[in-house]
Amino acid sequence: MEKAKRRAQEDKGDLDKGLEDTFPASDPVSHTITSVPTGRTDPREAERVKADADIGADAGLGNSISTWIKANPLTAVAITAAVGWIMGATR
């Protein structure tokens, strides 16, 4: 019985030593997210950058077509219907 207790203590020592050897790898990864914004802190500069982005967004062909469709929805629907009718008639 005495031998069994000693063996259990020796085995426990080996386990503890093994855990100590792998200690950094056995820790769970900690992931933190800060709630402090990391963007621009100067309001004037932020507004200037936003205005520049808005100007650049209006320059594309897709945006000009979208703007025209929003301004003339009935005409856009009529053109779409005509193109669909012509494509259907030619098949």
LINBEL-V731865 format. One record per residue. N is the residue number from 1. RES is the residue in one small letter. D_FIRST is the distance of its C-alpha to the first C-alpha in whole Angstrom. Layout:
N | RES | D_FIRST
N | RES | D_FIRST
This chain:
1 | m | 0
2 | e | 4
3 | k | 5
4 | a | 5
5 | k | 6
6 | r | 9
7 | r | 10
8 | a | 11
9 | q | 13
10 | e | 14
11 | d | 15
12 | k | 17
13 | g | 19
14 | d | 20
15 | l | 21
16 | d | 23
17 | k | 24
18 | g | 26
19 | l | 27
20 | e | 29
21 | d | 30
22 | t | 32
23 | f | 33
24 | p | 36
25 | a | 36
26 | s | 34
27 | d | 36
28 | p | 39
29 | v | 42
30 | s | 44
31 | h | 48
32 | t | 50
33 | i | 54
34 | t | 56
35 | s | 59
36 | v | 62
37 | p | 64
38 | t | 65
39 | g | 68
40 | r | 72
41 | t | 72
42 | d | 76
43 | p | 78
44 | r | 81
45 | e | 79
46 | a | 77
47 | e | 80
48 | r | 82
49 | v | 79
50 | k | 79
51 | a | 83
52 | d | 83
53 | a | 81
54 | d | 83
55 | i | 86
56 | g | 84
57 | a | 83
58 | d | 87
59 | a | 88
60 | g | 86
61 | l | 88
62 | g | 86
63 | n | 86
64 | s | 90
65 | i | 90
66 | s | 87
67 | t | 90
68 | w | 93
69 | i | 91
70 | k | 90
71 | a | 94
72 | n | 95
73 | p | 93
74 | l | 96
75 | t | 97
76 | a | 94
77 | v | 93
78 | a | 97
79 | i | 96
80 | t | 93
81 | a | 94
82 | a | 97
83 | v | 95
84 | g | 93
85 | w | 96
86 | i | 97
87 | m | 94
88 | g | 94
89 | a | 98
90 | t | 97
91 | r | 95
